[in-house]
Structures are given as structure tokens and as C-alpha cells.
Amino acid sequence: MPLHSRRLLNKAAVAIEGRISIKQNPDRDWPRDHARLRVLERNGNLRWVGTQAGPHLGGTFAVWQITDEGRTRVAAWEPPAIELG
């Protein structure tokens, strides 16, 4: 799994409700992570929650929640090896 996907899935895993969200750009396009989160969703690691309006006119956010399969995948990752001088 690419590092950016690991980063996003790990971020969801450590979140209080197991959710991850990204904010839509002012030009109504989505940041690159939106496509990466959709791939994680298609692979069963995340579940689409929906879009939500941000607080205080804060824009629109796309929201996903980590699945049991996603948590299992995160738990299976080994920490990187540390080389000692």
C-alpha cells in the first residue's frame, strides 16, 4: 500500500470516532486525498459517511469512517526498522 494511503488510513484509525474528513477547495474541486480515500473505500478499508457543512461557514467536508477490515490492516503493519549506527 502506498505511503499516502497508509497515512490516511492510520489517521482514521487513531481518530476518536474512526473518521477522516477532507475539506472541499473553494473552487469546488477536491484535494488529491479525496481520490485516495475513495480507493481505500473501494478496497473496503473505509466506509463513506457523506458530506457535511463545516462550522461557521467553513465549507464542505467529505467524511469516511474506518471499517473493521481497515483497522485489521493498520494493526498488521510493522513499524519501520531502525538502523543503528
PDB file as gemmi writes it, atoms N, CA and C in Angstrom:
CRYST1    1.000    1.000    1.000  90.00  90.00  90.00 P 1                      
ATOM      1  N   MET A   1       0.852  -1.173   0.000  1.00  0.00           N  
ATOM      2  CA  MET A   1       0.000   0.000   0.000  1.00  0.00           C  
ATOM      3  C   MET A   1       0.899   1.238   0.000  1.00  0.00           C  
ATOM      4  N   PRO A   2       0.596   2.213  -0.856  1.00  0.00           N  
ATOM      5  CA  PRO A   2       1.407   3.431  -0.917  1.00  0.00           C  
ATOM      6  C   PRO A   2       1.415   4.174   0.427  1.00  0.00           C  
ATOM      7  N   LEU A   3       2.477   4.907   0.663  1.00  0.00           N  
ATOM      8  CA  LEU A   3       2.617   5.629   1.931  1.00  0.00           C  
ATOM      9  C   LEU A   3       1.482   6.614   2.169  1.00  0.00           C  
ATOM     10  N   HIS A   4       1.015   7.307   1.116  1.00  0.00           N  
ATOM     11  CA  HIS A   4      -0.064   8.278   1.327  1.00  0.00           C  
ATOM     12  C   HIS A   4      -1.351   7.580   1.759  1.00  0.00           C  
ATOM     13  N   SER A   5      -1.596   6.370   1.257  1.00  0.00           N  
ATOM     14  CA  SER A   5      -2.784   5.626   1.676  1.00  0.00           C  
ATOM     15  C   SER A   5      -2.639   5.141   3.113  1.00  0.00           C  
ATOM     16  N   ARG A   6      -1.441   4.704   3.465  1.00  0.00           N  
ATOM     17  CA  ARG A   6      -1.180   4.294   4.850  1.00  0.00           C  
ATOM     18  C   ARG A   6      -1.389   5.467   5.800  1.00  0.00           C  
ATOM     19  N   ARG A   7      -0.900   6.631   5.382  1.00  0.00           N  
ATOM     20  CA  ARG A   7      -1.037   7.832   6.218  1.00  0.00           C  
ATOM     21  C   ARG A   7      -2.500   8.138   6.476  1.00  0.00           C  
ATOM     22  N   LEU A   8      -3.321   8.087   5.434  1.00  0.00           N  
ATOM     23  CA  LEU A   8      -4.732   8.406   5.575  1.00  0.00           C  
ATOM     24  C   LEU A   8      -5.467   7.367   6.419  1.00  0.00           C  
ATOM     25  N   LEU A   9      -5.173   6.092   6.179  1.00  0.00           N  
ATOM     26  CA  LEU A   9      -5.848   5.034   6.923  1.00  0.00           C  
ATOM     27  C   LEU A   9      -5.432   5.078   8.397  1.00  0.00           C  
ATOM     28  N   ASN A  10      -4.170   5.340   8.650  1.00  0.00           N  
ATOM     29  CA  ASN A  10      -3.705   5.446  10.031  1.00  0.00           C  
ATOM     30  C   ASN A  10      -4.352   6.641  10.726  1.00  0.00           C  
ATOM     31  N   LYS A  11      -4.518   7.734   9.996  1.00  0.00           N  
ATOM     32  CA  LYS A  11      -5.160   8.923  10.561  1.00  0.00           C  
ATOM     33  C   LYS A  11      -6.592   8.608  10.985  1.00  0.00           C  
ATOM     34  N   ALA A  12      -7.309   7.844  10.172  1.00  0.00           N  
ATOM     35  CA  ALA A  12      -8.673   7.438  10.525  1.00  0.00           C  
ATOM     36  C   ALA A  12      -8.658   6.503  11.732  1.00  0.00           C  
ATOM     37  N   ALA A  13      -7.670   5.617  11.786  1.00  0.00           N  
ATOM     38  CA  ALA A  13      -7.614   4.627  12.866  1.00  0.00           C  
ATOM     39  C   ALA A  13      -7.406   5.271  14.233  1.00  0.00           C  
ATOM     40  N   VAL A  14      -6.662   6.357  14.289  1.00  0.00           N  
ATOM     41  CA  VAL A  14      -6.381   6.979  15.580  1.00  0.00           C  
ATOM     42  C   VAL A  14      -7.397   8.064  15.952  1.00  0.00           C  
ATOM     43  N   ALA A  15      -8.281   8.405  15.039  1.00  0.00           N  
ATOM     44  CA  ALA A  15      -9.290   9.429  15.322  1.00  0.00           C  
ATOM     45  C   ALA A  15     -10.301   8.910  16.349  1.00  0.00           C  
ATOM     46  N   ILE A  16     -10.877   9.801  17.115  1.00  0.00           N  
ATOM     47  CA  ILE A  16     -11.796   9.430  18.188  1.00  0.00           C  
ATOM     48  C   ILE A  16     -12.945   8.561  17.689  1.00  0.00           C  
ATOM     49  N   GLU A  17     -13.604   8.941  16.628  1.00  0.00           N  
ATOM     50  CA  GLU A  17     -14.723   8.162  16.095  1.00  0.00           C  
ATOM     51  C   GLU A  17     -14.309   7.299  14.906  1.00  0.00           C  
ATOM     52  N   GLY A  18     -13.014   7.239  14.627  1.00  0.00           N  
ATOM     53  CA  GLY A  18     -12.539   6.464  13.489  1.00  0.00           C  
ATOM     54  C   GLY A  18     -12.881   7.117  12.161  1.00  0.00           C  
ATOM     55  N   ARG A  19     -13.038   8.428  12.184  1.00  0.00           N  
ATOM     56  CA  ARG A  19     -13.436   9.144  10.971  1.00  0.00           C  
ATOM     57  C   ARG A  19     -12.312  10.021  10.455  1.00  0.00           C  
ATOM     58  N   ILE A  20     -12.336  10.205   9.156  1.00  0.00           N  
ATOM     59  CA  ILE A  20     -11.400  11.105   8.495  1.00  0.00           C  
ATOM     60  C   ILE A  20     -12.210  11.959   7.527  1.00  0.00           C  
ATOM     61  N   SER A  21     -11.861  13.231   7.447  1.00  0.00           N  
ATOM     62  CA  SER A  21     -12.579  14.124   6.533  1.00  0.00           C  
ATOM     63  C   SER A  21     -11.590  15.029   5.830  1.00  0.00           C  
ATOM     64  N   ILE A  22     -11.998  15.498   4.663  1.00  0.00           N  
ATOM     65  CA  ILE A  22     -11.207  16.480   3.932  1.00  0.00           C  
ATOM     66  C   ILE A  22     -12.132  17.592   3.459  1.00  0.00           C  
ATOM     67  N   LYS A  23     -11.564  18.765   3.383  1.00  0.00           N  
ATOM     68  CA  LYS A  23     -12.345  19.942   3.018  1.00  0.00           C  
ATOM     69  C   LYS A  23     -12.276  20.178   1.514  1.00  0.00           C  
ATOM     70  N   GLN A  24     -13.425  20.492   0.946  1.00  0.00           N  
ATOM     71  CA  GLN A  24     -13.502  20.829  -0.467  1.00  0.00           C  
ATOM     72  C   GLN A  24     -12.843  22.188  -0.694  1.00  0.00           C  
ATOM     73  N   ASN A  25     -12.112  22.310  -1.788  1.00  0.00           N  
ATOM     74  CA  ASN A  25     -11.455  23.568  -2.124  1.00  0.00           C  
ATOM     75  C   ASN A  25     -12.488  24.641  -2.459  1.00  0.00           C  
ATOM     76  N   PRO A  26     -12.119  25.903  -2.309  1.00  0.00           N  
ATOM     77  CA  PRO A  26     -13.052  26.990  -2.628  1.00  0.00           C  
ATOM     78  C   PRO A  26     -13.568  26.946  -4.068  1.00  0.00           C  
ATOM     79  N   ASP A  27     -12.770  26.387  -4.998  1.00  0.00           N  
ATOM     80  CA  ASP A  27     -13.219  26.284  -6.387  1.00  0.00           C  
ATOM     81  C   ASP A  27     -14.087  25.039  -6.624  1.00  0.00           C  
ATOM     82  N   ARG A  28     -14.473  24.373  -5.542  1.00  0.00           N  
ATOM     83  CA  ARG A  28     -15.365  23.202  -5.519  1.00  0.00           C  
ATOM     84  C   ARG A  28     -14.695  21.924  -6.022  1.00  0.00           C  
ATOM     85  N   ASP A  29     -13.390  21.955  -6.270  1.00  0.00           N  
ATOM     86  CA  ASP A  29     -12.632  20.735  -6.557  1.00  0.00           C  
ATOM     87  C   ASP A  29     -12.253  20.104  -5.227  1.00  0.00           C  
ATOM     88  N   TRP A  30     -11.872  18.831  -5.279  1.00  0.00           N  
ATOM     89  CA  TRP A  30     -11.419  18.133  -4.081  1.00  0.00           C  
ATOM     90  C   TRP A  30      -9.906  17.989  -4.115  1.00  0.00           C  
ATOM     91  N   PRO A  31      -9.247  18.034  -2.952  1.00  0.00           N  
ATOM     92  CA  PRO A  31      -7.811  17.778  -2.906  1.00  0.00           C  
ATOM     93  C   PRO A  31      -7.504  16.348  -3.353  1.00  0.00           C  
ATOM     94  N   ARG A  32      -6.244  16.062  -3.657  1.00  0.00           N  
ATOM     95  CA  ARG A  32      -5.835  14.734  -4.117  1.00  0.00           C  
ATOM     96  C   ARG A  32      -6.218  13.625  -3.145  1.00  0.00           C  
ATOM     97  N   ASP A  33      -6.202  13.923  -1.865  1.00  0.00           N  
ATOM     98  CA  ASP A  33      -6.530  12.889  -0.885  1.00  0.00           C  
ATOM     99  C   ASP A  33      -7.954  12.361  -1.052  1.00  0.00           C  
ATOM    100  N   HIS A  34      -8.829  13.121  -1.670  1.00  0.00           N  
ATOM    101  CA  HIS A  34     -10.196  12.652  -1.906  1.00  0.00           C  
ATOM    102  C   HIS A  34     -10.172  11.381  -2.752  1.00  0.00           C  
ATOM    103  N   ALA A  35      -9.416  11.388  -3.835  1.00  0.00           N  
ATOM    104  CA  ALA A  35      -9.312  10.203  -4.696  1.00  0.00           C  
ATOM    105  C   ALA A  35      -8.658   9.047  -3.943  1.00  0.00           C  
ATOM    106  N   ARG A  36      -7.669   9.333  -3.129  1.00  0.00           N  
ATOM    107  CA  ARG A  36      -7.003   8.285  -2.346  1.00  0.00           C  
ATOM    108  C   ARG A  36      -7.962   7.665  -1.337  1.00  0.00           C  
ATOM    109  N   LEU A  37      -8.785   8.495  -0.715  1.00  0.00           N  
ATOM    110  CA  LEU A  37      -9.773   7.977   0.233  1.00  0.00           C  
ATOM    111  C   LEU A  37     -10.826   7.136  -0.478  1.00  0.00           C  
ATOM    112  N   ARG A  38     -11.193   7.515  -1.691  1.00  0.00           N  
ATOM    113  CA  ARG A  38     -12.152   6.720  -2.467  1.00  0.00           C  
ATOM    114  C   ARG A  38     -11.593   5.339  -2.786  1.00  0.00           C  
ATOM    115  N   VAL A  39     -10.296   5.261  -3.074  1.00  0.00           N  
ATOM    116  CA  VAL A  39      -9.656   3.963  -3.324  1.00  0.00           C  
ATOM    117  C   VAL A  39      -9.711   3.111  -2.057  1.00  0.00           C  
ATOM    118  N   LEU A  40      -9.408   3.698  -0.914  1.00  0.00           N  
ATOM    119  CA  LEU A  40      -9.491   2.965   0.351  1.00  0.00           C  
ATOM    120  C   LEU A  40     -10.923   2.500   0.614  1.00  0.00           C  
ATOM    121  N   GLU A  41     -11.880   3.311   0.218  1.00  0.00           N  
ATOM    122  CA  GLU A  41     -13.293   2.937   0.350  1.00  0.00           C  
ATOM    123  C   GLU A  41     -13.611   1.737  -0.545  1.00  0.00           C  
ATOM    124  N   ARG A  42     -13.196   1.794  -1.806  1.00  0.00           N  
ATOM    125  CA  ARG A  42     -13.455   0.683  -2.735  1.00  0.00           C  
ATOM    126  C   ARG A  42     -12.802  -0.616  -2.279  1.00  0.00           C  
ATOM    127  N   ASN A  43     -11.674  -0.505  -1.579  1.00  0.00           N  
ATOM    128  CA  ASN A  43     -10.972  -1.686  -1.082  1.00  0.00           C  
ATOM    129  C   ASN A  43     -11.535  -2.206   0.240  1.00  0.00           C  
ATOM    130  N   GLY A  44     -12.546  -1.535   0.766  1.00  0.00           N  
ATOM    131  CA  GLY A  44     -13.190  -1.995   1.988  1.00  0.00           C  
ATOM    132  C   GLY A  44     -12.549  -1.526   3.277  1.00  0.00           C  
ATOM    133  N   ASN A  45     -11.575  -0.619   3.186  1.00  0.00           N  
ATOM    134  CA  ASN A  45     -10.897  -0.129   4.380  1.00  0.00           C  
ATOM    135  C   ASN A  45     -11.624   1.035   5.039  1.00  0.00           C  
ATOM    136  N   LEU A  46     -12.405   1.756   4.255  1.00  0.00           N  
ATOM    137  CA  LEU A  46     -13.200   2.877   4.755  1.00  0.00           C  
ATOM    138  C   LEU A  46     -14.632   2.737   4.274  1.00  0.00           C  
ATOM    139  N   ARG A  47     -15.544   3.370   5.022  1.00  0.00           N  
ATOM    140  CA  ARG A  47     -16.964   3.419   4.637  1.00  0.00           C  
ATOM    141  C   ARG A  47     -17.342   4.891   4.470  1.00  0.00           C  
ATOM    142  N   TRP A  48     -17.995   5.184   3.345  1.00  0.00           N  
ATOM    143  CA  TRP A  48     -18.437   6.555   3.053  1.00  0.00           C  
ATOM    144  C   TRP A  48     -19.521   6.952   4.043  1.00  0.00           C  
ATOM    145  N   VAL A  49     -19.348   8.095   4.686  1.00  0.00           N  
ATOM    146  CA  VAL A  49     -20.338   8.627   5.615  1.00  0.00           C  
ATOM    147  C   VAL A  49     -21.193   9.671   4.902  1.00  0.00           C  
ATOM    148  N   GLY A  50     -20.547  10.557   4.135  1.00  0.00           N  
ATOM    149  CA  GLY A  50     -21.275  11.581   3.397  1.00  0.00           C  
ATOM    150  C   GLY A  50     -20.542  12.908   3.428  1.00  0.00           C  
ATOM    151  N   THR A  51     -21.234  13.938   2.989  1.00  0.00           N  
ATOM    152  CA  THR A  51     -20.660  15.281   3.051  1.00  0.00           C  
ATOM    153  C   THR A  51     -21.370  16.048   4.145  1.00  0.00           C  
ATOM    154  N   GLN A  52     -20.624  16.940   4.763  1.00  0.00           N  
ATOM    155  CA  GLN A  52     -21.170  17.744   5.850  1.00  0.00           C  
ATOM    156  C   GLN A  52     -20.702  19.176   5.690  1.00  0.00           C  
ATOM    157  N   ALA A  53     -21.565  20.101   6.063  1.00  0.00           N  
ATOM    158  CA  ALA A  53     -21.179  21.513   6.062  1.00  0.00           C  
ATOM    159  C   ALA A  53     -20.281  21.761   7.264  1.00  0.00           C  
ATOM    160  N   GLY A  54     -19.244  22.545   7.045  1.00  0.00           N  
ATOM    161  CA  GLY A  54     -18.335  22.875   8.132  1.00  0.00           C  
ATOM    162  C   GLY A  54     -18.936  23.919   9.053  1.00  0.00           C  
ATOM    163  N   PRO A  55     -18.396  24.007  10.245  1.00  0.00           N  
ATOM    164  CA  PRO A  55     -18.910  25.005  11.198  1.00  0.00           C  
ATOM    165  C   PRO A  55     -18.562  26.423  10.756  1.00  0.00           C  
ATOM    166  N   HIS A  56     -19.410  27.340  11.076  1.00  0.00           N  
ATOM    167  CA  HIS A  56     -19.162  28.767  10.845  1.00  0.00           C  
ATOM    168  C   HIS A  56     -18.783  29.060   9.392  1.00  0.00           C  
ATOM    169  N   LEU A  57     -19.573  28.586   8.462  1.00  0.00           N  
ATOM    170  CA  LEU A  57     -19.334  28.775   7.039  1.00  0.00           C  
ATOM    171  C   LEU A  57     -17.962  28.243   6.636  1.00  0.00           C  
ATOM    172  N   GLY A  58     -17.620  27.093   7.182  1.00  0.00           N  
ATOM    173  CA  GLY A  58     -16.304  26.521   6.970  1.00  0.00           C  
ATOM    174  C   GLY A  58     -16.173  25.667   5.736  1.00  0.00           C  
ATOM    175  N   GLY A  59     -17.138  25.680   4.836  1.00  0.00           N  
ATOM    176  CA  GLY A  59     -17.036  24.904   3.619  1.00  0.00           C  
ATOM    177  C   GLY A  59     -17.708  23.542   3.748  1.00  0.00           C  
ATOM    178  N   THR A  60     -17.414  22.665   2.799  1.00  0.00           N  
ATOM    179  CA  THR A  60     -17.988  21.329   2.743  1.00  0.00           C  
ATOM    180  C   THR A  60     -16.893  20.304   2.976  1.00  0.00           C  
ATOM    181  N   PHE A  61     -17.204  19.298   3.779  1.00  0.00           N  
ATOM    182  CA  PHE A  61     -16.259  18.247   4.101  1.00  0.00           C  
ATOM    183  C   PHE A  61     -16.804  16.902   3.649  1.00  0.00           C  
ATOM    184  N   ALA A  62     -15.947  16.078   3.052  1.00  0.00           N  
ATOM    185  CA  ALA A  62     -16.279  14.688   2.733  1.00  0.00           C  
ATOM    186  C   ALA A  62     -15.777  13.846   3.906  1.00  0.00           C  
ATOM    187  N   VAL A  63     -16.609  12.894   4.354  1.00  0.00           N  
ATOM    188  CA  VAL A  63     -16.292  12.144   5.571  1.00  0.00           C  
ATOM    189  C   VAL A  63     -16.364  10.641   5.312  1.00  0.00           C  
ATOM    190  N   TRP A  64     -15.352   9.916   5.809  1.00  0.00           N  
ATOM    191  CA  TRP A  64     -15.312   8.449   5.766  1.00  0.00           C  
ATOM    192  C   TRP A  64     -15.067   7.942   7.173  1.00  0.00           C  
ATOM    193  N   GLN A  65     -15.430   6.675   7.402  1.00  0.00           N  
ATOM    194  CA  GLN A  65     -15.153   6.022   8.682  1.00  0.00           C  
ATOM    195  C   GLN A  65     -14.410   4.721   8.417  1.00  0.00           C  
ATOM    196  N   ILE A  66     -13.439   4.425   9.260  1.00  0.00           N  
ATOM    197  CA  ILE A  66     -12.651   3.211   9.083  1.00  0.00           C  
ATOM    198  C   ILE A  66     -13.518   1.987   9.380  1.00  0.00           C  
ATOM    199  N   THR A  67     -13.303   0.931   8.628  1.00  0.00           N  
ATOM    200  CA  THR A  67     -14.033  -0.322   8.817  1.00  0.00           C  
ATOM    201  C   THR A  67     -13.191  -1.268   9.669  1.00  0.00           C  
ATOM    202  N   ASP A  68     -13.796  -2.389  10.065  1.00  0.00           N  
ATOM    203  CA  ASP A  68     -13.041  -3.406  10.805  1.00  0.00           C  
ATOM    204  C   ASP A  68     -11.877  -3.918   9.959  1.00  0.00           C  
ATOM    205  N   GLU A  69     -12.107  -4.076   8.663  1.00  0.00           N  
ATOM    206  CA  GLU A  69     -11.039  -4.515   7.765  1.00  0.00           C  
ATOM    207  C   GLU A  69      -9.900  -3.502   7.737  1.00  0.00           C  
ATOM    208  N   GLY A  70     -10.242  -2.228   7.724  1.00  0.00           N  
ATOM    209  CA  GLY A  70      -9.223  -1.186   7.745  1.00  0.00           C  
ATOM    210  C   GLY A  70      -8.427  -1.201   9.040  1.00  0.00           C  
ATOM    211  N   ARG A  71      -9.099  -1.400  10.162  1.00  0.00           N  
ATOM    212  CA  ARG A  71      -8.397  -1.479  11.453  1.00  0.00           C  
ATOM    213  C   ARG A  71      -7.462  -2.693  11.493  1.00  0.00           C  
ATOM    214  N   THR A  72      -7.916  -3.806  10.928  1.00  0.00           N  
ATOM    215  CA  THR A  72      -7.080  -5.005  10.871  1.00  0.00           C  
ATOM    216  C   THR A  72      -5.835  -4.742  10.042  1.00  0.00           C  
ATOM    217  N   ARG A  73      -6.012  -4.046   8.934  1.00  0.00           N  
ATOM    218  CA  ARG A  73      -4.868  -3.726   8.073  1.00  0.00           C  
ATOM    219  C   ARG A  73      -3.870  -2.836   8.798  1.00  0.00           C  
ATOM    220  N   VAL A  74      -4.345  -1.823   9.497  1.00  0.00           N  
ATOM    221  CA  VAL A  74      -3.450  -0.932  10.235  1.00  0.00           C  
ATOM    222  C   VAL A  74      -2.707  -1.719  11.316  1.00  0.00           C  
ATOM    223  N   ALA A  75      -3.405  -2.583  12.021  1.00  0.00           N  
ATOM    224  CA  ALA A  75      -2.783  -3.362  13.099  1.00  0.00           C  
ATOM    225  C   ALA A  75      -1.711  -4.313  12.573  1.00  0.00           C  
ATOM    226  N   ALA A  76      -1.835  -4.738  11.319  1.00  0.00           N  
ATOM    227  CA  ALA A  76      -0.893  -5.697  10.740  1.00  0.00           C  
ATOM    228  C   ALA A  76       0.404  -5.043  10.270  1.00  0.00           C  
ATOM    229  N   TRP A  77       0.428  -3.720  10.138  1.00  0.00           N  
ATOM    230  CA  TRP A  77       1.635  -3.044   9.684  1.00  0.00           C  
ATOM    231  C   TRP A  77       2.705  -3.125  10.731  1.00  0.00           C  
ATOM    232  N   GLU A  78       3.890  -3.402  10.289  1.00  0.00           N  
ATOM    233  CA  GLU A  78       5.028  -3.447  11.202  1.00  0.00           C  
ATOM    234  C   GLU A  78       5.684  -2.078  11.203  1.00  0.00           C  
ATOM    235  N   PRO A  79       6.159  -1.654  12.358  1.00  0.00           N  
ATOM    236  CA  PRO A  79       6.864  -0.362  12.367  1.00  0.00           C  
ATOM    237  C   PRO A  79       8.128  -0.456  11.533  1.00  0.00           C  
ATOM    238  N   PRO A  80       8.567   0.648  10.950  1.00  0.00           N  
ATOM    239  CA  PRO A  80       9.784   0.610  10.126  1.00  0.00           C  
ATOM    240  C   PRO A  80      11.001   0.226  10.957  1.00  0.00           C  
ATOM    241  N   ALA A  81      11.898  -0.497  10.344  1.00  0.00           N  
ATOM    242  CA  ALA A  81      13.132  -0.904  11.028  1.00  0.00           C  
ATOM    243  C   ALA A  81      14.012   0.312  11.258  1.00  0.00           C  
ATOM    244  N   ILE A  82      14.627   0.348  12.402  1.00  0.00           N  
ATOM    245  CA  ILE A  82      15.521   1.452  12.738  1.00  0.00           C  
ATOM    246  C   ILE A  82      16.951   0.913  12.682  1.00  0.00           C  
ATOM    247  N   GLU A  83      17.745   1.566  11.865  1.00  0.00           N  
ATOM    248  CA  GLU A  83      19.146   1.151  11.735  1.00  0.00           C  
ATOM    249  C   GLU A  83      19.976   1.932  12.753  1.00  0.00           C  
ATOM    250  N   LEU A  84      20.732   1.194  13.507  1.00  0.00           N  
ATOM    251  CA  LEU A  84      21.607   1.837  14.498  1.00  0.00           C  
ATOM    252  C   LEU A  84      23.021   1.879  13.947  1.00  0.00           C  
ATOM    253  N   GLY A  85      23.617   3.074  14.016  1.00  0.00           N  
ATOM    254  CA  GLY A  85      24.925   3.408  13.510  1.00  0.00           C  
ATOM    255  C   GLY A  85      25.896   2.341  13.436  1.00  0.00           C  
TER     256      GLY A  85                                                      
END                                                                             
